[in-house]
Amino acid sequence: MKLWNESQDEVKIVKKDIEMAKSIMKMIEIRSKAVETLINEEFVSLKLEGYYEVIKEGITALMAVDGYRTLSHEVLIGYLKEFYNDFSESDIMLIDQIRQLRNKIAYKGFFIDKDYMERNEAKIKHIIKKLNEILKSKTSGNFGKVIVGKSSEQRKQVTT
């Protein structure tokens, strides 16, 4: 993972794009359904890849809503760590570990053990649930301007 404050050359400031975020959210919903169909032991690696894609797309949608864009998966995770305290250090570490495993799957033909998924699937689903809740809040149109960098309990709604 790359730290946000060390990655500004890989980040573009763009117009906030709630519609793009909503479109990505629809894809997340479809991809999540597809991932849940992968129940056989032989599909564990594909399931982990799918979960990573959902998380990556969720962070990409958050950046779109906040007016940023990057092509770096490492910077995506650094962004989440910097601005969304809803996610614990262990959440961030798990996301980065999944990123690394996904790269090994995609580029080296690596296979994930079933017990890895058994140990981590609930945590992964919890991360995805948190991402979805934040995205729904930020794209609902009822939030005004959301202050990032705080947990959901601390985030205040400011009318614009």
VENGIWO-V880066 format. One record per backbone hydrogen bond with DSSP energy under -0.5 kcal/mol. NH is the residue of the N-H (numbers start at 0). CO is the residue of the C=O. Records with the same first field share a line. If there is no record, write none. Layout:
NH = CO, CO
This chain:
1 = 73
5 = 2
6 = 3
9 = 6
10 = 7
11 = 68
13 = 11, 66
16 = 63
20 = 16
21 = 17
22 = 18
23 = 19
24 = 20
25 = 21
26 = 22
27 = 23
28 = 24
29 = 25
30 = 26
31 = 27
32 = 28
33 = 29
34 = 30
35 = 31
36 = 32, 33
37 = 34
38 = 36
42 = 39
43 = 40
46 = 42
47 = 43
48 = 44
49 = 45
50 = 46
51 = 47
52 = 48
53 = 49
54 = 50
55 = 51
56 = 52
57 = 53
58 = 54
59 = 55
60 = 56
61 = 57
62 = 58
63 = 59
64 = 60
65 = 61
66 = 62, 63
67 = 62
68 = 11
70 = 9
72 = 70
75 = 71
76 = 72
77 = 73
78 = 74
79 = 75
80 = 76
81 = 77
82 = 78
83 = 79
84 = 82
86 = 83
87 = 85
91 = 87
92 = 88
93 = 89
94 = 90
95 = 91
96 = 92
97 = 93
98 = 94
99 = 95
100 = 96
101 = 97
102 = 98
103 = 99
104 = 100
105 = 101
106 = 102
107 = 103
108 = 104
109 = 103
115 = 112
116 = 112
117 = 113
118 = 114
119 = 115
120 = 116
123 = 119
124 = 120
125 = 121
126 = 122
127 = 123
128 = 124
129 = 125
130 = 126
131 = 127
132 = 128
133 = 129
134 = 130
135 = 131
136 = 132
137 = 133
138 = 134
139 = 135
144 = 157
145 = 143
146 = 155
147 = 145
148 = 82
153 = 150
154 = 150
157 = 144, 155
